[in-house]
Amino acid sequence: MKHYSLVIDPKLVKEIDRLIKEHGLFSSRSDFIRDAIRARLIEVRKNILGKEVKKKPTKKELAKEEKAVEEAMEEFEEYKFGGVH
């Protein structure tokens, strides 16, 4: 994995830390941020697919977009954390 620097509002960091400490939902800030990014990417891709559906795509176009979403979900699956039990 690559390392990146982010500028995050201290209030958000405090809330992430609180969730980690009080609920053990994630093992670290990094796990939380990776999960949040993955979830948002999937949401955005689904929204894009939904907008294209409104245009009445051909079956071929719809299949192509569905495949892209599935591939994205598989790609992000590799980064899943141990997670909430």
N, C-alpha and C positions, 0 to 999 in steps of 0.2 A: 504494500500500500504506500501511497505517497503521503507526504505531510504537507499541510496547508495552514496558513495563518488566517484567522478570521477576526473581524472586529464585531463583538457582540455586546449589546446593552448589558450592563452589570445586573440589572433587574432580572433579565432572562437567565443569566448564568446562575444567579442566586436561586431562582425557581427550579432550574435543572438540578442543582446541587441538593435542594430540599427534597425533590422527588426521589433522587437517588438514595439519599440518607434515610428518609422516612418510609419509603415504599420498596426500595431495592429493585425498582423496575429496570434499571440499567446498571451495568457494572462501572461505567465511567461517563464523563461528558462526551467523549468521542463516540461511544456506543449510541448515546442519545442522539447526537447530531447526525451520525450516519443513518440511523433509522429514520429520523425526520426528513432527511434529504431523499432517501429512497421512497418514502411514503409520498412525498410531494411530487417526485418525478412520475410515479405511477399515476397519481391523480391528474397531473397535467396531460399525460399521454391519453388517459381515458377521456378527458375533456376534449382533446383534439379529435379523438375518434368520434365522440358524440356530435361534434359540430359537423364533421364530414358526413355523418349518417343523415343529418338534416338536409343535406344537399342531394339526397337519394343517390348514393354511390352505386356503381355497378357491383355485381357480386365479386368480381375480381379485385376491385379497390377495397371493398370491405374485408375480404379475406386477407389482403396485404396488410391492412391496418391492424386487424386482430392478431395476425402473426407478429407484427412489430411489438404490440403490447405484451404478448406472451413471451417474446424473446427478452424484452426489458425486464419483465418480472423474474424470468429465469436468471438473467444477468445479476440482478440485485439480490437474488436468493443467496448467492455466494457470500454476501456480506451480512446475512442475518446474525443477530446476536443470540446468546443463549435464551434471552427473553424472559418474559413474564410467565410464570407457571400457574 
